Amino acid sequence: MTQILLVGCGKMGGALLDGWLALGMAPRDIFVVDPEEAKHPSRAQVRVTGDVQSLPADLRPDVVVLAVKPQMMDAALPAYARFAGAVYLTIAAGKPLAYFARILGSGAAVVRAMPNTPASVRRGMTVAVANSVVAADQRKICGDLLAAVGAIAWIEDEAHMDAVTALSGSGPAYVFLLAEVMAAAGVRAGLPEDLAARLARETVVGAGELLRQSSESPEQLRRNVTSPGGTTFAALQVLMRDDGVGPLMGEAVAAATDRSRELAG
């Protein structure tokens, strides 16, 4: 029996909670602290309270999942230092492992994770890194909790987290933008707005599912669609030119990586 204390039940915390319950985790083993507890009536009998002081005095969770907004972490975190025997699983962007060591103590076991928004439909991609205090069984528990909302990859070098944030953390926005500009281009080509929007949405969704299921590389899948001298070939001549999508995406990810480093201080 693994007891979990979830601190913050907004979009990401809520997605994690729903994933755990869908996997059959016993609601009695999950405690939630959320200032807006009225928004979570019963939630399948999970115990929700508005503040840490209202938790049972004898509560000894195995995992404390910190899903509060980064700007709220300074105020919220010190109250949870009392659960020193637990592993702290944090999904607060821009807060490095050293930050938690300063507040919780150097002996605190901390896993830092970066999920992305498709976690809300259990298609997320999460990258995690653990500090040296985290034991093998604690790492496994955290991995299992994160896997409830999608795929997970572990890294050993925390310095990669800024690029992770830029690529997969921010990445869904790039895909949504692609659907947005594809639809707009369809309208300019003469399609009705509702049809263009549907074609763009379903094309992105279908291509993503094909990519997920296929053993072929994205490059090969692209080649499979491209007949020499055909319509796709003509479009790719524009998208793949020297000032096309490749350089722009590289610039975008670099900008997001730099910003992530700035936010981390």
HELIX and SHEET records of a PDB file:
HELIX    1   1 LYS A   11  ALA A   22  1                                  12    
HELIX    2   2 PRO A   27  ASP A   29  5                                   3    
HELIX    3   3 GLU A   37  LYS A   39  5                                   3    
HELIX    4   4 VAL A   52  SER A   54  5                                   3    
HELIX    5   5 PRO A   70  MET A   72  5                                   3    
HELIX    6   6 MET A   73  ALA A   76  1                                   4    
HELIX    7   7 LEU A   77  TYR A   80  5                                   4    
HELIX    8   8 LEU A   97  LEU A  104  1                                   8    
HELIX    9   9 THR A  117  VAL A  121  5                                   5    
HELIX   10  10 ALA A  136  ALA A  147  1                                  12    
HELIX   11  11 GLU A  158  HIS A  160  5                                   3    
HELIX   12  12 MET A  161  VAL A  164  1                                   4    
HELIX   13  13 THR A  165  GLY A  169  3                                   5    
HELIX   14  14 GLY A  171  ARG A  188  1                                  18    
HELIX   15  15 GLU A  193  GLN A  213  1                                  21    
HELIX   16  16 PRO A  218  VAL A  225  1                                   8    
HELIX   17  17 THR A  231  LEU A  239  1                                   9    
HELIX   18  18 VAL A  245  ALA A  264  1                                  20    
SHEET    1   A 8 ARG A  47  THR A  49  0                                        
SHEET    2   A 8 ILE A  30  VAL A  33  1                                        
SHEET    3   A 8 ILE A   4  VAL A   7  1                                        
SHEET    4   A 8 VAL A  63  LEU A  66  1                                        
SHEET    5   A 8 VAL A  87  THR A  90  1                                        
SHEET    6   A 8 ALA A 109  MET A 114  1                                        
SHEET    7   A 8 GLY A 124  ALA A 130 -1                                        
SHEET    8   A 8 GLY A 150  TRP A 154  1                                        
END                                                                             
